[in-house]
Amino acid sequence: MVNKILVIGACGQIGTELTQKLREIHGSNAVIASDIKPGAPGLMNAGPFEVADVMNEEQVKKIVVDHNIKEVYLMAAMLSATAEQNPLRAWDLNMKSLLFILNLAKERYIEKIFWPSSIAVFGPTTPKENTPQDTIMDPSTVYGISKQAGERWCSYYNDKFAVDVRSLRYPGIISYKTKPGGGTTDYAVEIFYEAVQNGTYTSFIDKDTSLPMMYMEDAIKATVDIMEAPKESIKVRSSYNLAAMSFTPKILANCIQKHLANFTIDYKPDFRQQIAESWPSSINDLNAREDWGWKPNYGIEELAKGMLEGVKKQLDNIEF
């Protein structure tokens, strides 16, 4: 039987596009998409799909065994803003799912795992500019706490049981293809839809709050690259810092106005502003660049152009 790949959380913002890319690389039938409920028709019809709850261990294990899964991308998680509304549920989802997959690898059902971390692992006393790989980590959100704990579990399972688990600390991810899932950086997606549809946007993040961001194509590229890198190149087994660009809502709005001159923006920060202020403004990702050759392809100008073109296409032709 051919070894296959399982993407858990395949209907999410990153999972959807990651599944598509992995199917392009490995073939449609080699990549099993899975989520707790059915996804968009395009995802469902493009290859095998299994409806499964990642919290149901027997259900997921059966998929792993039945399909001869050897690589798992565990993309299911409750994100920062949503997790603050459901802290215990978020902790259970984010932690138990990871430990279950790590244990499957410990028992040698799985050979390789990708698990995403986040800049949310950093906190108010972390150096905000050019945040280094190894630094103070004092997350102030449930999401960040779960990701920091998850990083330690990944490192532990690699050290104690030789589990080949790989991870990236994603910045804010920006894409027009899938709706965001309740994160603090969601404004950087919403702004493009509102700009195209209504010509104005009210940001829940203050105009001068700078956050690390990344275009989805670069996030998918980094994920594929780290998983394809030789095992000996992966020297960080907690999670790698990852960076592409940093900007404020005001800077992003200025870029949009170069294409939509009449676009306007105002600012009404909500509870997510406090979360944003606890995170870094920019990230040092030298380890990723040196260890496995990471390099982004998109800056803010390319991002703005690509997002506006993509959003117009989505609104004209594609149903989520």
Secondary structure, DSSP 8 states (H G I E B T S, - for coil): ---EEEEETTTSHHHHHHHHHHHHHH-GGGEEEEESS---HHHHHSS-EEE--TT-HHHHHHHHHHTTEEEEEE-----HHHHHHSHHHHHHHHHHHHHHHHHHHHTTS-SEEE--EEGGG--TTS--SSB-SS------SHHHHHHHHHHHHHHHHHHHH---EE-EEE-EEE-SSS---S-GGGHHHHHHHHHHHTSEEEESS-TT--EEEEEHHHHHHHHHHHHHS-GGG---SS-EE--SEEE-HHHHHHHHHTT-TT-EEEE---HHHHHHHTS-SSB--HHHHHHH-------HHHHHHHHHHHHHHHHHH---
